[in-house]
Amino acid sequence: MLKVVDNTGAKILQCFHVSGGSGKRYARLGDIIVGTVKVAEPRREIKKHDVVRALIIRQKKELRRPDGTYIRFNDNACIILDGKTKDPKGGRIFGPVAREVKEKGFEKVAALADELV
């Protein structure tokens, strides 16, 4: 279960598939997942039970960077992607976004972020 931190209307997303590789088990920062919306705001673009593609932008599990530092967030958060592209569906992203997301080629996501950590 992940928190959705964009303005598409979805609030909670349940992951049921991690894209990439055969039988990849866990998603990390910058990975694309497929999930279903469990909680959504009424009268918004994304409804409850919709199956969507999402991008992981924060994770609780610490991640080691090449310079030896570690980064860790307070929650597991994602944003919803538009169709098969790397573009975000929403127009705003709430909270910080990890720098690894930009390094993996999601330039538009990094541009919408309040802060890159």
C-alpha positions as CSV (number, residue, x, y, z in Angstrom):
1,M,0.0,0.0,0.0
2,L,1.4,3.4,-1.0
3,K,0.4,7.0,-0.5
4,V,-0.4,8.8,-3.8
5,V,1.1,12.3,-3.6
6,D,-0.2,14.1,-6.7
7,N,-3.5,15.9,-7.5
8,T,-5.2,13.2,-9.6
9,G,-7.7,12.3,-6.8
10,A,-6.2,8.9,-5.8
11,K,-5.1,8.7,-2.1
12,I,-4.1,5.1,-1.5
13,L,-2.7,2.6,-4.1
14,Q,-2.2,-1.1,-3.8
15,C,0.7,-2.5,-5.9
16,F,0.2,-5.9,-7.5
17,H,3.0,-5.9,-10.2
18,V,6.5,-4.5,-10.3
19,S,7.5,-3.7,-13.9
20,G,10.8,-4.9,-15.3
21,G,12.4,-8.3,-15.4
22,S,10.7,-11.6,-14.9
23,G,9.2,-12.0,-11.4
24,K,10.8,-8.9,-9.9
25,R,9.6,-8.8,-6.3
26,Y,10.3,-5.4,-4.8
27,A,10.1,-1.9,-6.2
28,R,12.6,0.8,-5.3
29,L,13.0,4.5,-6.0
30,G,12.3,5.3,-9.6
31,D,10.6,2.0,-10.4
32,I,7.3,1.8,-12.3
33,I,4.6,-0.4,-10.7
34,V,1.0,-1.4,-11.6
35,G,-1.6,-1.1,-8.9
36,T,-5.2,-0.5,-8.1
37,V,-6.7,2.6,-6.4
38,K,-8.1,1.7,-3.0
39,V,-9.1,5.2,-1.7
40,A,-10.0,8.1,-4.0
41,E,-11.5,11.6,-3.6
42,P,-15.0,11.9,-5.1
43,R,-15.6,13.6,-8.4
44,R,-12.0,13.5,-9.6
45,E,-10.1,12.1,-12.6
46,I,-9.0,8.8,-11.0
47,K,-11.7,6.6,-9.4
48,K,-11.7,3.8,-6.9
49,H,-10.8,0.4,-8.4
50,D,-9.0,2.0,-11.4
51,V,-5.9,0.1,-12.5
52,V,-3.0,2.5,-13.1
53,R,0.7,2.7,-13.6
54,A,2.7,4.6,-10.9
55,L,6.2,5.7,-10.1
56,I,7.8,5.3,-6.7
57,I,9.2,8.6,-5.5
58,R,9.8,7.9,-1.8
59,Q,10.6,4.8,0.2
60,K,11.0,4.0,3.9
61,K,13.8,1.5,3.3
62,E,17.1,3.3,3.3
63,L,18.9,3.5,0.0
64,R,22.7,3.8,-0.3
65,R,24.0,6.5,-2.7
66,P,27.3,6.1,-4.7
67,D,29.0,8.7,-2.4
68,G,28.3,6.5,0.7
69,T,25.4,8.5,2.2
70,Y,22.0,6.9,2.8
71,I,18.6,8.4,2.1
72,R,15.3,7.4,3.8
73,F,11.8,8.9,3.9
74,N,8.9,8.7,6.4
75,D,6.5,7.1,4.0
76,N,6.2,5.0,0.8
77,A,4.8,7.3,-1.8
78,C,4.1,7.3,-5.6
79,I,2.6,9.4,-8.3
80,I,0.3,8.2,-11.1
81,L,1.7,8.1,-14.7
82,D,-0.1,8.9,-17.9
83,G,-0.7,5.8,-20.0
84,K,2.5,4.1,-21.2
85,T,4.6,7.3,-21.1
86,K,7.0,8.6,-18.3
87,D,4.8,11.8,-17.9
88,P,2.9,12.4,-14.7
89,K,-0.9,12.4,-14.9
90,G,-1.3,15.1,-12.3
91,G,-0.1,18.7,-12.3
92,R,1.3,18.9,-8.8
93,I,3.5,16.7,-6.6
94,F,3.3,17.1,-2.8
95,G,6.4,16.7,-0.7
96,P,10.1,15.9,-1.5
97,V,11.2,13.7,-4.4
98,A,14.4,11.6,-4.4
99,R,17.2,12.7,-6.8
100,E,17.3,9.1,-8.1
101,V,14.0,9.7,-9.9
102,K,15.5,12.4,-12.1
103,E,18.6,10.3,-12.8
104,K,16.4,7.4,-14.1
105,G,15.0,9.7,-16.8
106,F,11.8,11.2,-15.2
107,E,12.6,14.9,-16.0
108,K,9.0,16.1,-16.0
109,V,8.4,14.6,-12.5
110,A,11.6,16.3,-11.2
111,A,10.4,19.6,-12.7
112,L,7.0,19.4,-10.8
113,A,8.6,18.5,-7.5
114,D,8.8,21.1,-4.7
115,E,12.2,19.9,-3.7
116,L,14.7,17.2,-4.9
117,V,16.5,15.5,-2.0
